[in-house]
Amino acid sequence: SQQNCDIREALKLLGQFQHQQGDNARADAELVLKSQAQRHAQRMDISRILQKSTQQQPQQ
């Protein structure tokens, strides 16, 4: 019947929407993780620079 076809079409659209939302959420999470990893790497670089600079200072 037409009503069953309409329901099937609505469920199909809902499934596509949920799939797209899941893809978007995964992409967002990936960007957040990459950003966190980059910030961590930068902090480690700064830490190494500071450590080297303190080691190179003449001891009094």
VEXNUVO-609576 format. One record per residue: x, y, z of N, C-alpha, C in turn; residue in one letter. Coordinates in nm, 2 decimals, always signed. Layout:
<sites>
nxx	nyy	nzz	caxx	cayy	cazz	cxx	cyy	czz	r
X	Y	Z	X	Y	Z	X	Y	Z	A
...
</sites>
This chain:
<sites>
nxx	nyy	nzz	caxx	cayy	cazz	cxx	cyy	czz	r
+0.08	-0.12	+0.00	+0.00	+0.00	+0.00	+0.09	+0.13	+0.00	S
+0.03	+0.24	-0.03	+0.10	+0.36	-0.04	+0.16	+0.40	+0.10	Q
+0.08	+0.37	+0.20	+0.12	+0.41	+0.34	+0.25	+0.33	+0.38	Q
+0.25	+0.20	+0.34	+0.37	+0.12	+0.37	+0.49	+0.17	+0.29	N
+0.47	+0.21	+0.17	+0.58	+0.27	+0.08	+0.63	+0.39	+0.15	C
+0.54	+0.48	+0.19	+0.58	+0.60	+0.26	+0.66	+0.58	+0.38	D
+0.62	+0.48	+0.46	+0.69	+0.45	+0.59	+0.83	+0.39	+0.55	I
+0.83	+0.30	+0.45	+0.96	+0.25	+0.41	+1.06	+0.36	+0.37	R
+1.00	+0.45	+0.29	+1.08	+0.57	+0.24	+1.13	+0.65	+0.36	E
+1.04	+0.68	+0.45	+1.08	+0.76	+0.57	+1.19	+0.69	+0.65	A
+1.18	+0.56	+0.67	+1.28	+0.49	+0.74	+1.41	+0.49	+0.67	L
+1.40	+0.47	+0.54	+1.53	+0.48	+0.46	+1.60	+0.61	+0.47	K
+1.52	+0.72	+0.46	+1.58	+0.85	+0.48	+1.64	+0.87	+0.62	L
+1.56	+0.82	+0.72	+1.61	+0.83	+0.86	+1.74	+0.76	+0.87	L
+1.75	+0.64	+0.82	+1.88	+0.56	+0.82	+1.99	+0.63	+0.75	G
+1.96	+0.69	+0.64	+2.07	+0.77	+0.57	+2.12	+0.89	+0.65	Q
+2.02	+0.95	+0.71	+2.05	+1.07	+0.80	+2.14	+1.02	+0.92	F
+2.10	+0.92	+0.98	+2.18	+0.87	+1.10	+2.32	+0.82	+1.06	Q
+2.33	+0.76	+0.94	+2.46	+0.72	+0.89	+2.55	+0.84	+0.87	H
+2.49	+0.95	+0.80	+2.57	+1.07	+0.78	+2.61	+1.14	+0.91	Q
+2.52	+1.14	+1.01	+2.55	+1.20	+1.14	+2.67	+1.12	+1.20	Q
+2.67	+0.99	+1.19	+2.78	+0.91	+1.24	+2.91	+0.94	+1.17	G
+2.90	+0.95	+1.04	+3.02	+0.99	+0.97	+3.08	+1.12	+1.01	D
+2.98	+1.22	+1.03	+3.03	+1.35	+1.07	+3.09	+1.35	+1.21	N
+3.03	+1.27	+1.30	+3.08	+1.26	+1.44	+3.22	+1.20	+1.44	A
+3.24	+1.10	+1.35	+3.37	+1.03	+1.34	+3.47	+1.13	+1.29	R
+3.44	+1.21	+1.19	+3.53	+1.31	+1.13	+3.56	+1.42	+1.23	A
+3.46	+1.46	+1.31	+3.49	+1.56	+1.41	+3.58	+1.51	+1.52	D
+3.56	+1.38	+1.56	+3.64	+1.32	+1.66	+3.79	+1.31	+1.61	A
+3.80	+1.27	+1.49	+3.94	+1.26	+1.43	+4.01	+1.39	+1.43	E
+3.94	+1.50	+1.39	+4.00	+1.63	+1.39	+4.04	+1.68	+1.54	L
+3.96	+1.65	+1.63	+3.99	+1.68	+1.77	+4.12	+1.60	+1.82	V
+4.12	+1.47	+1.79	+4.24	+1.39	+1.82	+4.37	+1.44	+1.76	L
+4.36	+1.48	+1.63	+4.47	+1.53	+1.56	+4.52	+1.66	+1.62	K
+4.43	+1.75	+1.66	+4.46	+1.87	+1.72	+4.53	+1.85	+1.85	S
+4.47	+1.76	+1.93	+4.53	+1.73	+2.06	+4.67	+1.67	+2.05	Q
+4.69	+1.59	+1.95	+4.83	+1.53	+1.92	+4.92	+1.64	+1.88	A
+4.88	+1.73	+1.80	+4.97	+1.84	+1.75	+5.01	+1.93	+1.87	Q
+4.91	+1.96	+1.96	+4.94	+2.04	+2.07	+5.04	+1.97	+2.17	R
+5.02	+1.84	+2.18	+5.11	+1.77	+2.27	+5.25	+1.77	+2.21	H
+5.26	+1.75	+2.08	+5.39	+1.75	+2.02	+5.46	+1.89	+2.03	A
+5.38	+1.99	+2.02	+5.44	+2.13	+2.04	+5.48	+2.15	+2.18	Q
+5.41	+2.10	+2.28	+5.45	+2.11	+2.42	+5.58	+2.03	+2.45	R
+5.59	+1.92	+2.39	+5.71	+1.84	+2.40	+5.83	+1.91	+2.34	M
+5.81	+1.97	+2.22	+5.91	+2.05	+2.16	+5.96	+2.16	+2.25	D
+5.87	+2.23	+2.31	+5.90	+2.34	+2.40	+5.97	+2.29	+2.52	I
+5.93	+2.18	+2.57	+5.99	+2.12	+2.69	+6.13	+2.08	+2.66	S
+6.16	+2.02	+2.54	+6.30	+1.99	+2.50	+6.38	+2.11	+2.49	R
+6.33	+2.21	+2.43	+6.40	+2.34	+2.41	+6.44	+2.40	+2.55	I
+6.34	+2.40	+2.64	+6.37	+2.45	+2.77	+6.48	+2.37	+2.85	L
+6.46	+2.24	+2.83	+6.56	+2.15	+2.90	+6.70	+2.17	+2.84	Q
+6.71	+2.18	+2.71	+6.84	+2.20	+2.65	+6.90	+2.34	+2.70	K
+6.82	+2.44	+2.70	+6.87	+2.57	+2.74	+6.91	+2.57	+2.89	S
+6.85	+2.50	+2.97	+6.89	+2.50	+3.11	+7.02	+2.41	+3.13	T
+7.03	+2.31	+3.04	+7.16	+2.23	+3.05	+7.28	+2.31	+2.99	Q
+7.25	+2.40	+2.90	+7.36	+2.47	+2.84	+7.41	+2.59	+2.92	Q
+7.33	+2.63	+3.02	+7.37	+2.75	+3.10	+7.49	+2.71	+3.19	Q
+7.59	+2.80	+3.20	+7.70	+2.77	+3.28	+7.66	+2.76	+3.43	P
+7.71	+2.66	+3.50	+7.68	+2.64	+3.64	+7.76	+2.74	+3.72	Q
+7.70	+2.79	+3.82	+7.77	+2.89	+3.90	+7.81	+2.83	+4.04	Q
</sites>
